[in-house]
Amino acid sequence: MNLPSAGPVHCGPSGWAHAQWQGVFYPNSKSKDFHQLEYTSQFFNSVELSASYYAPLRPEISKLWCRQVRDNRDFQFSVRLWKKLATENAIDAKDIAAFREGLRPIEEAGKLGAVLMQFPAGFRFTPETRTQVIALRRELRHLPLVAEFRHSSWMEEDALAMLIDYHIGFCNIDQPEHARAMPPTAFLTGPVAYVRMLGRAQTGPYQYNLDELSEWTHRIRKVSRYAKRTFVVMANDPGARSLVNAFQMKQLLGLADVRAPRELVRRFSQDLSNVRPDLPLQTDLFGSLAA
């Protein structure tokens, strides 16, 4: 694998259409032309696109999303592969065509940074699964593929060598501990480096503390050193916790222009004490943050 010099780091949340963000990240009072994705792109240079996991995207919707992030020239989407393609052994050419057609406007806009193939927790490295992954790569040729494996057998030397040979990135994950779970890693097997933070709770929401996030900074710097581009995705909770952790990680990595919506900074004042609010914080007569 020819290793390029270090490229940009893209840090952001997974998805943006979360009801729990209303009034915390998104303002309560909005103009009629307000768009959640456009607003999100003012604070992050990437978002992991989740809708593609459940069905192929409609090209007209993909084109609309690209227009909504056009003011952030550094913005890149990471797109979750349609789960049907990652879970069925037989690949239907019509399904591949439908998925690729939905991506076409994002590719043409130069906004497609990665396509994340996610495999089930019980998906072990075997001759059969190796063949399955290679078949997907051949059908999705020229796309910046990254593979997320939850099972530790994919750490084997032969598995990593296969990913390198077929230019498939390795998704380094932080997940709850369980038998044969993939532990924290720092592998770079393709041009795109990928880190995905899933939370450490077996059930329910989870917010990382600064020490837990700091554990990952050296791994992120290691894989980003030779990557064309690097994605750091906070997928630990659809609520505001993932946003808080995304802003904290941006600061820990030394990324530029770390600012957050005023209401988020106010509600998580201890966690985001060093983050600049986009508007001045309101205080009471005694100098405390207004409720």
Backbone as CSV, one residue per row, in Angstrom:
resi,resn,N_x,N_y,N_z,CA_x,CA_y,CA_z,C_x,C_y,C_z
1,MET,0.854,-1.191,0.000,0.000,0.000,0.000,0.884,1.232,0.000
2,ASN,0.703,2.139,-0.952,1.446,3.380,-0.986,0.799,4.365,-0.022
3,LEU,1.521,4.781,0.995,0.963,5.628,2.044,1.105,7.097,1.674
4,PRO,-0.018,7.839,1.584,0.056,9.266,1.306,0.436,10.031,2.561
5,SER,0.710,11.314,2.394,0.956,12.148,3.565,-0.367,12.419,4.277
6,ALA,-0.268,12.927,5.503,-1.452,13.125,6.326,-2.448,14.054,5.650
7,GLY,-3.717,13.647,5.662,-4.782,14.454,5.099,-5.639,15.038,6.199
8,PRO,-6.761,15.649,5.845,-7.612,16.313,6.842,-8.295,15.322,7.777
9,VAL,-8.616,15.813,8.967,-9.373,15.043,9.950,-10.796,15.600,9.989
10,HIS,-11.769,14.707,9.825,-13.184,15.074,9.836,-13.810,14.494,11.092
11,CYS,-14.313,15.359,11.945,-14.891,14.917,13.215,-16.320,15.416,13.316
12,GLY,-17.252,14.498,13.581,-18.644,14.901,13.673,-19.529,13.789,14.205
13,PRO,-20.831,14.033,14.254,-21.772,13.053,14.791,-22.258,12.082,13.729
14,SER,-22.976,11.075,14.183,-23.649,10.137,13.277,-25.094,10.602,13.130
15,GLY,-25.457,11.026,11.921,-26.797,11.527,11.669,-26.990,12.950,12.159
16,TRP,-28.118,13.527,11.772,-28.418,14.889,12.228,-29.913,15.078,12.522
17,ALA,-30.761,14.164,12.086,-32.208,14.323,12.274,-32.650,13.663,13.576
18,HIS,-32.152,14.182,14.694,-32.468,13.622,16.004,-33.391,14.579,16.764
19,ALA,-34.543,14.080,17.160,-35.512,14.920,17.862,-34.936,15.480,19.156
20,GLN,-34.029,14.727,19.799,-33.464,15.162,21.087,-32.558,16.389,20.948
21,TRP,-32.156,16.720,19.739,-31.286,17.877,19.531,-32.058,19.191,19.517
22,GLN,-33.381,19.092,19.334,-34.186,20.298,19.248,-34.131,21.084,20.561
23,GLY,-33.843,22.372,20.463,-33.779,23.221,21.645,-32.488,23.110,22.426
24,VAL,-31.635,22.148,22.061,-30.332,21.983,22.710,-29.213,22.327,21.728
25,PHE,-29.289,21.753,20.565,-28.351,22.064,19.477,-29.035,22.959,18.450
26,TYR,-30.197,22.529,17.980,-30.965,23.359,17.054,-31.758,24.412,17.832
27,PRO,-31.822,25.627,17.320,-32.576,26.669,18.041,-34.075,26.395,18.012
28,ASN,-34.758,26.838,19.050,-36.216,26.688,19.107,-36.913,27.580,18.098
29,SER,-36.432,28.796,17.951,-37.022,29.711,16.971,-36.180,29.693,15.707
30,LYS,-36.815,29.319,14.613,-36.099,29.152,13.346,-36.844,29.856,12.219
31,SER,-36.096,30.284,11.228,-36.702,30.860,10.034,-37.278,29.745,9.173
32,LYS,-38.111,30.100,8.236,-38.770,29.094,7.413,-37.806,28.362,6.485
33,ASP,-36.658,28.972,6.231,-35.672,28.324,5.355,-34.564,27.639,6.157
34,PHE,-34.826,27.343,7.438,-33.847,26.644,8.283,-33.748,25.184,7.868
35,HIS,-32.520,24.683,7.766,-32.274,23.272,7.450,-31.307,22.702,8.479
36,GLN,-31.671,21.581,9.079,-30.844,20.999,10.139,-29.444,20.651,9.650
37,LEU,-29.344,20.040,8.478,-28.025,19.644,7.972,-27.167,20.865,7.681
38,GLU,-27.746,21.881,7.092,-26.996,23.101,6.807,-26.466,23.718,8.100
39,TYR,-27.298,23.724,9.121,-26.895,24.259,10.421,-25.771,23.412,11.022
40,THR,-25.909,22.097,10.956,-24.888,21.196,11.495,-23.545,21.414,10.805
41,SER,-23.573,21.661,9.496,-22.330,21.847,8.745,-21.614,23.149,9.101
42,GLN,-22.271,24.032,9.862,-21.600,25.240,10.344,-20.654,24.927,11.508
43,PHE,-20.852,23.767,12.140,-20.062,23.412,13.320,-19.162,22.198,13.104
44,PHE,-19.509,21.360,12.131,-18.735,20.131,11.886,-18.385,20.028,10.401
45,ASN,-17.231,19.405,10.121,-16.835,19.223,8.724,-17.179,17.834,8.199
46,SER,-18.011,17.108,8.942,-18.504,15.817,8.451,-19.703,15.383,9.275
47,VAL,-20.511,14.547,8.653,-21.612,13.864,9.315,-21.678,12.464,8.728
48,GLU,-21.898,11.481,9.579,-22.101,10.120,9.095,-23.560,9.993,8.667
49,LEU,-23.775,9.642,7.419,-25.114,9.590,6.850,-25.742,8.236,7.154
50,SER,-26.841,8.257,7.920,-27.453,7.018,8.404,-28.602,6.516,7.538
51,ALA,-29.280,7.411,6.837,-30.456,7.004,6.062,-30.116,5.929,5.038
52,SER,-28.894,5.973,4.505,-28.464,5.014,3.484,-28.361,3.595,4.022
53,TYR,-28.324,3.435,5.335,-28.219,2.108,5.948,-29.524,1.327,5.818
54,TYR,-30.628,2.045,5.736,-31.948,1.409,5.737,-32.540,1.242,4.345
55,ALA,-32.104,2.038,3.393,-32.596,1.945,2.014,-31.695,2.785,1.123
56,PRO,-31.639,2.484,-0.169,-30.843,3.329,-1.067,-31.355,4.766,-1.046
57,LEU,-30.434,5.695,-1.168,-30.809,7.104,-1.171,-31.491,7.468,-2.489
58,ARG,-32.371,8.427,-2.424,-32.954,8.978,-3.647,-32.002,10.051,-4.162
59,PRO,-31.604,9.994,-5.431,-30.614,10.950,-5.949,-30.993,12.409,-5.735
60,GLU,-32.287,12.729,-5.848,-32.679,14.124,-5.673,-32.471,14.584,-4.226
61,ILE,-32.622,13.662,-3.272,-32.367,14.005,-1.874,-30.870,14.175,-1.632
62,SER,-30.069,13.298,-2.206,-28.611,13.426,-2.089,-28.146,14.767,-2.644
63,LYS,-28.712,15.164,-3.772,-28.345,16.445,-4.379,-28.733,17.607,-3.469
64,LEU,-29.908,17.518,-2.846,-30.349,18.550,-1.915,-29.393,18.659,-0.737
65,TRP,-28.988,17.534,-0.166,-28.067,17.552,0.972,-26.739,18.191,0.594
66,CYS,-26.265,17.916,-0.611,-25.002,18.519,-1.056,-25.126,20.040,-1.158
67,ARG,-26.276,20.519,-1.601,-26.486,21.964,-1.658,-26.487,22.573,-0.258
68,GLN,-27.006,21.828,0.702,-27.115,22.364,2.057,-25.769,22.473,2.774
69,VAL,-24.755,21.743,2.309,-23.429,21.812,2.953,-22.402,22.524,2.075
70,ARG,-22.843,23.138,0.994,-21.886,23.686,0.028,-21.070,24.845,0.575
71,ASP,-21.589,25.548,1.602,-20.831,26.676,2.155,-19.632,26.228,2.977
72,ASN,-19.597,24.968,3.365,-18.443,24.414,4.075,-17.647,23.581,3.067
73,ARG,-16.647,24.195,2.493,-15.914,23.525,1.409,-15.144,22.302,1.884
74,ASP,-14.887,22.208,3.205,-14.156,21.063,3.745,-15.076,19.909,4.133
75,PHE,-16.375,20.097,3.996,-17.332,19.097,4.475,-17.295,17.833,3.614
76,GLN,-17.338,16.679,4.302,-17.388,15.381,3.639,-18.422,14.496,4.346
77,PHE,-19.180,13.758,3.537,-20.077,12.754,4.091,-19.335,11.431,4.229
78,SER,-19.598,10.728,5.320,-19.314,9.292,5.354,-20.677,8.622,5.303
79,VAL,-20.809,7.636,4.442,-22.112,7.053,4.137,-22.145,5.596,4.584
80,ARG,-23.141,5.256,5.378,-23.294,3.865,5.809,-23.874,3.032,4.667
81,LEU,-23.240,1.905,4.379,-23.715,1.015,3.328,-25.085,0.450,3.670
82,TRP,-25.933,0.323,2.675,-27.242,-0.319,2.838,-27.035,-1.687,3.488
83,LYS,-27.688,-1.919,4.625,-27.422,-3.125,5.418,-27.740,-4.406,4.649
84,LYS,-28.651,-4.342,3.701,-28.977,-5.524,2.906,-27.746,-6.033,2.166
85,LEU,-26.906,-5.140,1.695,-25.730,-5.544,0.930,-24.663,-6.188,1.805
86,ALA,-24.655,-5.849,3.093,-23.635,-6.385,4.001,-24.078,-7.659,4.712
87,THR,-25.361,-7.990,4.630,-25.866,-9.132,5.399,-26.335,-10.299,4.534
88,GLU,-26.450,-10.093,3.241,-26.889,-11.174,2.358,-25.714,-11.707,1.553
89,ASN,-25.601,-13.012,1.492,-24.484,-13.618,0.775,-24.558,-13.377,-0.729
90,ALA,-25.763,-13.462,-1.274,-25.943,-13.257,-2.716,-26.154,-11.774,-2.998
91,ILE,-25.320,-11.209,-3.852,-25.408,-9.793,-4.174,-26.243,-9.615,-5.434
92,ASP,-27.290,-8.829,-5.336,-28.178,-8.554,-6.459,-27.670,-7.319,-7.194
93,ALA,-27.440,-7.454,-8.478,-26.914,-6.344,-9.275,-27.840,-5.132,-9.233
94,LYS,-29.150,-5.370,-9.147,-30.102,-4.249,-9.085,-29.948,-3.479,-7.779
95,ASP,-29.667,-4.200,-6.702,-29.464,-3.532,-5.416,-28.196,-2.677,-5.443
96,ILE,-27.135,-3.212,-6.028,-25.891,-2.457,-6.141,-26.122,-1.193,-6.967
97,ALA,-26.836,-1.345,-8.076,-27.103,-0.198,-8.951,-27.916,0.866,-8.234
98,ALA,-28.900,0.442,-7.449,-29.744,1.395,-6.726,-28.932,2.154,-5.677
99,PHE,-28.068,1.437,-4.966,-27.247,2.083,-3.951,-26.291,3.086,-4.592
100,ARG,-25.642,2.690,-5.665,-24.670,3.569,-6.314,-25.342,4.777,-6.942
101,GLU,-26.541,4.603,-7.453,-27.250,5.729,-8.053,-27.565,6.791,-7.002
102,GLY,-27.913,6.348,-5.809,-28.180,7.290,-4.736,-26.950,8.070,-4.302
103,LEU,-25.771,7.452,-4.453,-24.512,8.116,-4.083,-24.003,9.067,-5.161
104,ARG,-24.479,8.880,-6.388,-23.900,9.606,-7.518,-23.827,11.124,-7.311
105,PRO,-24.893,11.794,-6.859,-24.780,13.242,-6.674,-23.730,13.641,-5.635
106,ILE,-23.559,12.806,-4.597,-22.560,13.112,-3.570,-21.160,12.955,-4.147
107,GLU,-20.959,11.916,-4.956,-19.671,11.731,-5.625,-19.369,12.891,-6.560
108,GLU,-20.361,13.271,-7.356,-20.156,14.331,-8.345,-19.872,15.674,-7.682
109,ALA,-20.406,15.872,-6.478,-20.159,17.114,-5.748,-18.823,17.104,-5.016
110,GLY,-18.121,15.964,-5.061,-16.841,15.849,-4.364,-16.992,15.812,-2.857
111,LYS,-18.153,15.308,-2.385,-18.451,15.300,-0.950,-18.478,13.888,-0.359
112,LEU,-18.094,12.882,-1.112,-18.120,11.507,-0.606,-16.751,11.136,-0.066
113,GLY,-16.638,11.083,1.262,-15.355,10.779,1.874,-15.137,9.317,2.172
114,ALA,-16.223,8.588,2.508,-16.093,7.182,2.878,-17.443,6.500,2.763
115,VAL,-17.403,5.192,2.496,-18.589,4.330,2.537,-18.311,3.241,3.557
116,LEU,-19.111,3.220,4.617,-18.869,2.322,5.744,-19.699,1.053,5.620
117,MET,-19.020,-0.085,5.441,-19.681,-1.395,5.422,-19.721,-1.924,6.854
118,GLN,-20.907,-2.144,7.387,-21.050,-2.602,8.774,-21.550,-4.037,8.802
119,PHE,-20.791,-4.882,9.478,-21.126,-6.296,9.538,-21.592,-6.669,10.944
120,PRO,-22.446,-7.705,11.059,-23.009,-8.085,12.364,-21.939,-8.522,13.357
121,ALA,-22.294,-8.500,14.627,-21.344,-8.839,15.697,-20.811,-10.260,15.552
122,GLY,-21.615,-11.175,15.019,-21.194,-12.562,14.874,-20.481,-12.853,13.562
123,PHE,-20.170,-11.839,12.795,-19.519,-11.988,11.492,-18.025,-12.223,11.717
124,ARG,-17.626,-13.499,11.743,-16.240,-13.880,12.016,-15.418,-13.926,10.731
125,PHE,-14.108,-13.857,10.891,-13.224,-14.003,9.742,-13.082,-15.478,9.405
126,THR,-13.589,-15.891,8.270,-13.519,-17.260,7.758,-13.256,-17.178,6.258
127,PRO,-12.922,-18.291,5.606,-12.775,-18.244,4.145,-14.034,-17.744,3.448
128,GLU,-15.190,-18.098,3.997,-16.457,-17.686,3.372,-16.694,-16.189,3.530
129,THR,-16.456,-15.649,4.733,-16.692,-14.216,4.923,-15.628,-13.386,4.201
130,ARG,-14.425,-13.928,4.104,-13.391,-13.248,3.320,-13.855,-13.082,1.877
131,THR,-14.393,-14.155,1.319,-14.894,-14.106,-0.056,-16.042,-13.106,-0.191
132,GLN,-16.901,-13.052,0.828,-18.039,-12.137,0.808,-17.582,-10.675,0.784
133,VAL,-16.594,-10.345,1.598,-16.092,-8.977,1.644,-15.423,-8.602,0.321
134,ILE,-14.653,-9.528,-0.243,-13.987,-9.265,-1.524,-15.016,-9.058,-2.628
135,ALA,-16.084,-9.853,-2.610,-17.139,-9.701,-3.623,-17.796,-8.329,-3.533
136,LEU,-18.019,-7.850,-2.298,-18.595,-6.510,-2.119,-17.642,-5.448,-2.660
137,ARG,-16.363,-5.595,-2.368,-15.384,-4.627,-2.871,-15.406,-4.568,-4.397
138,ARG,-15.510,-5.723,-5.041,-15.507,-5.747,-6.502,-16.757,-5.086,-7.070
139,GLU,-17.893,-5.282,-6.399,-19.136,-4.662,-6.861,-19.137,-3.156,-6.606
140,LEU,-18.427,-2.739,-5.562,-18.391,-1.324,-5.186,-17.033,-0.719,-5.515
141,ARG,-16.467,-1.136,-6.631,-15.135,-0.675,-7.020,-15.127,0.855,-7.166
142,HIS,-13.971,1.399,-6.852,-13.677,2.832,-6.926,-14.295,3.635,-5.777
143,LEU,-15.094,3.010,-4.924,-15.634,3.736,-3.782,-14.648,3.662,-2.607
144,PRO,-14.582,4.689,-1.771,-13.670,4.691,-0.609,-14.249,3.848,0.531
145,LEU,-14.093,2.539,0.440,-14.721,1.621,1.380,-13.963,1.511,2.697
146,VAL,-14.748,1.392,3.765,-14.239,1.118,5.106,-15.109,0.012,5.689
147,ALA,-14.509,-0.932,6.409,-15.262,-2.052,6.989,-15.275,-1.960,8.501
148,GLU,-16.470,-2.103,9.078,-16.612,-2.145,10.534,-16.937,-3.570,10.955
149,PHE,-16.010,-4.166,11.693,-16.191,-5.517,12.222,-16.286,-5.433,13.741
150,ARG,-17.254,-6.119,14.312,-17.391,-6.120,15.775,-16.673,-7.312,16.410
151,HIS,-16.285,-8.305,15.582,-15.682,-9.539,16.096,-14.157,-9.453,15.992
152,SER,-13.470,-9.865,17.052,-12.022,-9.697,17.136,-11.233,-10.575,16.159
153,SER,-11.873,-11.568,15.539,-11.149,-12.425,14.598,-10.619,-11.636,13.394
154,TRP,-11.204,-10.457,13.149,-10.746,-9.638,12.021,-9.452,-8.902,12.321
155,MET,-8.894,-9.120,13.508,-7.571,-8.585,13.819,-6.462,-9.521,13.350
156,GLU,-6.825,-10.716,12.897,-5.815,-11.679,12.458,-5.018,-11.123,11.278
157,GLU,-3.790,-11.558,11.188,-2.892,-11.038,10.149,-3.446,-11.239,8.746
158,ASP,-4.035,-12.408,8.489,-4.574,-12.677,7.155,-5.744,-11.754,6.826
159,ALA,-6.554,-11.437,7.836,-7.690,-10.546,7.616,-7.198,-9.139,7.269
160,LEU,-6.238,-8.647,8.032,-5.712,-7.308,7.774,-5.009,-7.244,6.419
161,ALA,-4.310,-8.308,6.060,-3.623,-8.346,4.768,-4.623,-8.288,3.623
162,MET,-5.755,-8.981,3.779,-6.793,-8.932,2.746,-7.333,-7.519,2.583
163,LEU,-7.579,-6.817,3.688,-8.097,-5.449,3.613,-7.098,-4.528,2.914
164,ILE,-5.810,-4.724,3.223,-4.779,-3.911,2.567,-4.749,-4.202,1.074
165,ASP,-4.787,-5.472,0.711,-4.726,-5.857,-0.702,-5.873,-5.259,-1.513
166,TYR,-7.042,-5.136,-0.892,-8.224,-4.666,-1.624,-8.578,-3.211,-1.280
167,HIS,-7.640,-2.511,-0.639,-7.802,-1.071,-0.364,-9.096,-0.777,0.391
168,ILE,-9.322,-1.549,1.434,-10.492,-1.364,2.301,-10.003,-0.863,3.649
169,GLY,-10.538,0.256,4.088,-10.156,0.806,5.375,-10.704,-0.010,6.529
170,PHE,-10.070,0.109,7.686,-10.479,-0.599,8.893,-11.127,0.402,9.833
171,CYS,-12.343,0.128,10.260,-13.034,1.002,11.200,-12.627,0.628,12.624
172,ASN,-11.865,1.495,13.259,-11.434,1.287,14.639,-12.563,1.740,15.563
173,ILE,-13.067,0.817,16.376,-14.268,1.118,17.156,-13.996,1.083,18.656
174,ASP,-14.796,1.844,19.372,-14.868,1.765,20.823,-16.273,1.269,21.131
175,GLN,-16.401,0.105,21.739,-17.699,-0.521,21.949,-17.751,-1.178,23.332
176,PRO,-18.946,-1.548,23.802,-19.048,-2.254,25.088,-18.269,-3.566,25.052
177,GLU,-17.699,-3.939,26.171,-16.931,-5.177,26.249,-17.854,-6.388,26.290
178,HIS,-17.489,-7.421,25.528,-18.159,-8.716,25.609,-17.239,-9.750,24.961
179,ALA,-17.603,-10.994,25.042,-16.748,-12.070,24.547,-16.439,-11.891,23.068
180,ARG,-15.167,-11.924,22.728,-14.641,-11.806,21.368,-14.994,-10.480,20.708
181,ALA,-15.311,-9.472,21.532,-15.579,-8.140,20.977,-14.281,-7.522,20.464
182,MET,-14.368,-6.781,19.374,-13.213,-6.067,18.858,-12.752,-5.045,19.890
183,PRO,-11.501,-5.132,20.350,-10.996,-4.150,21.318,-10.595,-2.857,20.597
184,PRO,-10.243,-1.826,21.330,-9.737,-0.609,20.698,-8.493,-0.910,19.859
185,THR,-8.442,-0.360,18.659,-7.344,-0.630,17.730,-6.897,0.678,17.085
186,ALA,-5.811,0.598,16.342,-5.321,1.741,15.573,-4.749,1.213,14.262
187,PHE,-5.635,0.626,13.444,-5.232,0.035,12.175,-5.531,0.990,11.018
188,LEU,-4.615,1.056,10.089,-4.827,1.760,8.818,-4.544,0.761,7.707
189,THR,-5.593,0.336,6.999,-5.440,-0.681,5.954,-5.801,-0.156,4.571
190,GLY,-6.242,1.084,4.489,-6.604,1.688,3.214,-6.350,3.179,3.259
191,PRO,-6.702,3.891,2.220,-6.427,5.331,2.184,-7.227,6.154,3.186
192,VAL,-8.371,5.613,3.658,-9.221,6.330,4.608,-9.086,5.718,5.993
193,ALA,-8.770,6.556,6.982,-8.760,6.120,8.380,-10.120,6.422,8.989
194,TYR,-10.573,5.539,9.877,-11.921,5.698,10.431,-11.914,5.273,11.896
195,VAL,-12.503,6.122,12.743,-12.681,5.819,14.164,-14.150,6.057,14.481
196,ARG,-14.764,5.098,15.173,-16.198,5.202,15.473,-16.405,4.895,16.954
197,MET,-16.957,5.860,17.659,-17.154,5.751,19.100,-18.613,5.387,19.366
198,LEU,-18.830,4.155,19.864,-20.186,3.623,20.019,-20.722,3.734,21.434
199,GLY,-19.878,4.112,22.395,-20.285,4.122,23.798,-19.907,2.809,24.466
200,ARG,-19.852,2.817,25.790,-19.405,1.632,26.518,-20.487,0.998,27.382
201,ALA,-21.695,1.530,27.331,-22.801,0.954,28.098,-23.436,-0.177,27.301
202,GLN,-23.779,-1.271,27.959,-24.437,-2.385,27.290,-25.809,-1.975,26.776
203,THR,-26.496,-1.131,27.528,-27.796,-0.599,27.101,-27.875,0.869,27.508
204,GLY,-28.678,1.635,26.800,-28.902,3.015,27.166,-27.829,3.959,26.664
205,PRO,-27.995,5.254,26.933,-27.057,6.264,26.443,-25.734,6.229,27.191
206,TYR,-24.734,6.833,26.578,-23.408,6.862,27.195,-22.685,8.135,26.775
207,GLN,-22.076,8.790,27.734,-21.247,9.959,27.448,-19.832,9.677,27.915
208,TYR,-18.878,9.833,26.999,-17.470,9.632,27.336,-16.974,10.781,28.205
209,ASN,-16.100,10.459,29.165,-15.434,11.530,29.900,-14.141,11.897,29.164
210,LEU,-13.505,12.963,29.608,-12.324,13.450,28.900,-11.177,12.449,28.911
211,ASP,-11.020,11.702,29.989,-9.954,10.702,30.041,-10.182,9.618,28.991
212,GLU,-11.430,9.192,28.835,-11.749,8.147,27.851,-11.534,8.664,26.429
213,LEU,-11.883,9.911,26.187,-11.636,10.482,24.862,-10.138,10.639,24.611
214,SER,-9.409,11.047,25.645,-7.960,11.247,25.495,-7.251,9.943,25.151
215,GLU,-7.779,8.798,25.644,-7.196,7.503,25.303,-7.134,7.305,23.793
216,TRP,-8.079,7.915,23.078,-8.185,7.701,21.636,-7.364,8.688,20.815
217,THR,-6.933,9.774,21.417,-6.260,10.781,20.595,-4.959,10.263,19.990
218,HIS,-4.196,9.458,20.750,-2.940,8.952,20.178,-3.227,7.942,19.065
219,ARG,-4.319,7.180,19.203,-4.685,6.236,18.127,-5.091,6.996,16.872
220,ILE,-5.882,8.052,17.059,-6.334,8.845,15.917,-5.141,9.496,15.218
221,ARG,-4.226,10.030,16.002,-3.048,10.659,15.384,-2.191,9.625,14.661
222,LYS,-2.119,8.422,15.197,-1.328,7.365,14.556,-1.902,7.000,13.195
223,VAL,-3.224,6.755,13.125,-3.805,6.327,11.856,-3.921,7.479,10.868
224,SER,-4.043,8.705,11.375,-4.214,9.840,10.462,-2.897,10.276,9.824
225,ARG,-1.789,9.804,10.380,-0.476,10.274,9.922,-0.253,9.997,8.440
226,TYR,-0.771,8.851,7.966,-0.547,8.478,6.572,-1.851,8.324,5.790
227,ALA,-2.964,8.763,6.343,-4.253,8.594,5.680,-4.544,9.759,4.736
228,LYS,-5.252,9.453,3.677,-5.700,10.495,2.751,-6.656,11.423,3.466
229,ARG,-7.544,10.839,4.284,-8.407,11.605,5.179,-8.832,10.705,6.321
230,THR,-9.199,11.312,7.435,-9.562,10.567,8.640,-10.932,11.008,9.125
231,PHE,-11.756,10.024,9.501,-13.076,10.308,10.059,-13.111,9.861,11.518
232,VAL,-13.617,10.743,12.372,-13.859,10.424,13.772,-15.344,10.676,14.008
233,VAL,-16.091,9.599,14.263,-17.549,9.681,14.336,-18.023,9.361,15.744
234,MET,-18.815,10.256,16.295,-19.440,10.017,17.590,-20.824,9.403,17.353
235,ALA,-20.924,8.109,17.615,-22.178,7.381,17.409,-22.679,6.804,18.721
236,ASN,-22.272,7.425,19.836,-22.572,6.856,21.156,-23.985,7.147,21.629
237,ASP,-24.657,8.132,21.039,-25.997,8.466,21.512,-26.607,9.474,20.559
238,PRO,-27.867,9.296,20.166,-28.486,10.292,19.284,-28.817,11.594,20.004
239,GLY,-28.716,11.600,21.322,-28.985,12.814,22.077,-27.799,13.742,22.102
240,ALA,-27.843,14.733,22.980,-26.807,15.761,22.996,-25.451,15.242,23.467
241,ARG,-25.404,14.063,24.101,-24.125,13.542,24.595,-23.119,13.341,23.463
242,SER,-23.597,12.867,22.342,-22.690,12.656,21.216,-22.156,13.983,20.692
243,LEU,-22.968,15.020,20.743,-22.519,16.339,20.315,-21.462,16.887,21.265
244,VAL,-21.723,16.749,22.558,-20.756,17.205,23.556,-19.417,16.513,23.329
245,ASN,-19.441,15.199,23.145,-18.204,14.452,22.926,-17.538,14.835,21.615
246,ALA,-18.316,15.158,20.585,-17.727,15.566,19.307,-16.974,16.887,19.448
247,PHE,-17.561,17.844,20.160,-16.867,19.114,20.371,-15.632,18.933,21.252
248,GLN,-15.745,18.074,22.265,-14.582,17.814,23.118,-13.457,17.157,22.317
249,MET,-13.809,16.203,21.455,-12.782,15.529,20.655,-12.115,16.497,19.689
250,LYS,-12.884,17.414,19.106,-12.288,18.417,18.223,-11.233,19.226,18.969
251,GLN,-11.541,19.577,20.207,-10.568,20.321,21.000,-9.339,19.494,21.320
252,LEU,-9.536,18.248,21.718,-8.412,17.390,22.073,-7.480,17.155,20.885
253,LEU,-8.053,17.130,19.678,-7.253,16.903,18.470,-6.649,18.196,17.932
254,GLY,-7.003,19.319,18.557,-6.441,20.587,18.126,-7.005,21.090,16.823
255,LEU,-8.251,20.705,16.500,-8.872,21.163,15.263,-9.288,22.624,15.398
256,ALA,-9.283,23.318,14.290,-9.532,24.760,14.310,-11.012,25.081,14.489
257,ASP,-11.264,26.295,14.979,-12.607,26.872,15.068,-13.582,25.972,15.826
258,VAL,-13.240,25.659,17.071,-14.125,24.837,17.893,-15.106,25.772,18.614
259,ARG,-16.281,25.872,18.084,-17.349,26.655,18.695,-18.631,25.838,18.629
260,ALA,-19.561,26.128,19.525,-20.786,25.344,19.628,-21.963,26.280,19.871
261,PRO,-23.166,25.807,19.591,-24.341,26.641,19.867,-24.415,27.040,21.333
262,ARG,-24.848,28.270,21.555,-24.872,28.817,22.912,-25.657,27.951,23.884
263,GLU,-26.827,27.435,23.460,-27.660,26.664,24.379,-26.978,25.365,24.780
264,LEU,-26.264,24.732,23.873,-25.546,23.497,24.207,-24.446,23.799,25.231
265,VAL,-23.704,24.888,25.017,-22.644,25.265,25.955,-23.240,25.594,27.321
266,ARG,-24.391,26.237,27.341,-25.014,26.591,28.615,-25.449,25.348,29.378
267,ARG,-26.076,24.391,28.686,-26.590,23.190,29.357,-25.476,22.258,29.808
268,PHE,-24.370,22.252,29.084,-23.239,21.395,29.438,-22.033,22.283,29.754
269,SER,-22.250,23.237,30.644,-21.232,24.255,30.911,-19.936,23.677,31.463
270,GLN,-20.016,22.622,32.275,-18.789,22.028,32.810,-18.041,21.249,31.742
271,ASP,-18.761,20.489,30.941,-18.124,19.680,29.896,-17.546,20.552,28.780
272,LEU,-18.206,21.664,28.490,-17.811,22.514,27.358,-17.288,23.864,27.832
273,SER,-16.665,23.880,28.982,-16.193,25.144,29.556,-15.155,25.836,28.689
274,ASN,-14.423,25.085,27.885,-13.382,25.676,27.038,-13.815,25.856,25.595
275,VAL,-15.089,25.578,25.303,-15.605,25.712,23.940,-16.257,27.078,23.792
276,ARG,-15.962,27.736,22.695,-16.502,29.070,22.449,-17.942,28.983,21.954
277,PRO,-18.887,29.648,22.620,-20.272,29.648,22.130,-20.402,30.544,20.902
278,ASP,-21.346,30.204,20.021,-21.513,30.994,18.803,-22.120,32.361,19.083
279,LEU,-22.810,32.494,20.227,-23.375,33.763,20.672,-22.992,33.968,22.133
280,PRO,-22.945,35.203,22.608,-22.580,35.434,24.018,-23.550,34.741,24.960
281,LEU,-23.009,34.151,26.022,-23.844,33.507,27.033,-24.543,34.567,27.876
282,GLN,-25.784,34.296,28.216,-26.552,35.215,29.045,-26.331,34.886,30.514
283,THR,-26.085,35.914,31.334,-25.852,35.709,32.765,-26.859,36.514,33.566
284,ASP,-27.059,36.126,34.845,-27.942,36.887,35.707,-27.174,38.034,36.376
285,LEU,-27.809,38.706,37.298,-27.199,39.864,37.943,-25.932,39.530,38.719
286,PHE,-25.791,38.254,39.097,-24.657,37.831,39.922,-23.540,37.188,39.071
287,GLY,-23.707,37.231,37.750,-22.679,36.709,36.865,-22.778,35.223,36.594
288,SER,-23.835,34.570,37.109,-24.014,33.145,36.842,-24.770,32.959,35.534
289,LEU,-24.584,31.787,34.912,-25.304,31.514,33.667,-26.801,31.504,33.939
290,ALA,-27.548,32.200,33.094,-28.989,32.269,33.245,-29.616,30.921,32.991
291,ALA,-30.654,30.616,33.765,-31.331,29.319,33.592,-32.171,29.336,32.338
